[in-house]
Amino acid sequence: MAVEAVRIEREGNPFEAISHLVKGARGREGLINGDPDHGIWTAGIVQGLIHDVPTVRQLVDRIIAEAEAIIDGRLRSLMGQATRIAA
């Protein structure tokens, strides 16, 4: 869809000539029907932060491990502060 829209636009046609290709309704229809080629999908700069596509299990395990590491690190820091205050 995007390639076709760019081609039509480069020919000097007005937006109305491509609006049917790029309007959000087509993307929604594609999402509902499971057809990623039915419309145009947008992506922001966050796509640069994606380095892998884990399974749901891998993602949940990773989130849990990262949360445990953060909690552990903060508890150690708090315990260190408590020890210094008590001394």
MOFENHU-V166064 format. One line per field, one symbol per residue. ss: DSSP state (H for helix, E for strand, C for the rest). burial: # if it has 9 or more other C-alpha atoms within 8 Angstrom, else .. A space follows every 10 residues. Layout:
ss->???
burial->???
//
This chain:
ss->CHHHHHHHHH CCCCHHHCHH HHCHHHHHHH HHHCCCCCCC CCCCHHHHHC CCCCCHHHHH HHHHHHHHHH HHHHHHHHHH HHHHHHC
burial->#...#..##. ..#...##.. ###..##### #......### .......... ........#. .......... .......... .......
//
